[in-house]
Each structure stands twice: as structure tokens, then as C-alpha cells.
């Protein structure tokens, strides 16, 4: 098993829809199978980012509240380059 790099996106203190837009922009820079950890303070990300990920073929590996923040780990899907065009 190979160790994967966990990319991070700091979306703290940003309100909807900015965390979703920043997540989309960050994922465009990654390859299929890579991981992105999104850290946010807006509770809406717990619904908005999983819904966006499902529509665009990405996997939500984990989603949890940690000390007043929301941490979501996404695995980039294989079709993300097609949806960006």
C-alpha cells in the first residue's frame, strides 16, 4: 500500500457558497484518487459539499465536526477532468 498525500483547503470563516467554489477549484488541480481535506466553519458545508461531490463523481471519505470546525475528506473521482470542460 502506498502512502497518499492529503491536500488541504482552508475554507474557515467563509460562508456559502464560497467553500464549495474553493473546493471545486482545488479539486481541478488534483488527480483522480488524490485526497483533499476541507476545513470550514460554516455548518452548511456538511450538506453542500457532499451533495456537490456526489453530483461530480467524488467520494466523501469522512465528514466530522472537530472543535467547532467541520472537516471533510474527499477522494477525487475519475471523471472530474471531464466535468471541468
N, C-alpha and C positions, 0 to 999 in steps of 0.2 A: 504494500500500500504506500502510495506517495503522499507526502505532506502537501496540502494545498495552502496557498496564500489567501488570507482573509483580507479583502479590501474593505476599507471603512469609509462611510459617508456620515459626516456630522450635520444633521438637519435639526439640531436643537435650537429652540427659540424661533423656529419658523412655523408659520401657520399654513393650513391647507389653502391652495393646492401645491405650495412650493416644495414640501418634502417629496411628493410624488414626482414632480417635474425633475427635481435633482436626482432622484433615484433612477428615473428613466435615462437621464443624461449620463449618469455614472455607468449604468449597465451597457450603454452603447460603446463604452471604451473597453469592455471586458470580453473575454472569450467564453464560449459555451462551456459550462461546467464549473466556472470560477464562482467564488463566493463573495457576496457583498453584505457587510453588516451595516445596517442603517440605525443610527441613534437619533431619537427625536423626543421632543417634549409635548407635542400635540397629540392628544389621545386619539384623534381621528385617524392617525396612521395605522392603527390596529385593524381598521376596516378597509381604508383606502388602498394601502399598499398591497395587501393580499388580493384584493379584487383586481387591481391593475396587473399584478403578477400573473394571476390566473388567465386573464384575457390575453396576455402577451406570451404565455408559454413558459413562465419562470416558476420555480418551486420555492415555496416558503419553507425553509428548513426548521426555523424556530421563530417564535414571536412571544416576547415576555416583557413584563414590567420589571424594571430594575431601579430601585431607589428613586422613584418619581420620573423615570425616563422609560421610553419604550425602545426595545432593541429587537430588530427583525433581521434575520439572516436569510438571504435569498441565494439560490443557486441559479445561475444564468442558464436559460433554455437554449436549445439548438436553433430555434427559429428566430432569435432576436435580431439577427442581421437582416433578415427578410422583411420584418415588420418596420424596420427603421428606414426603408427605402420608399 
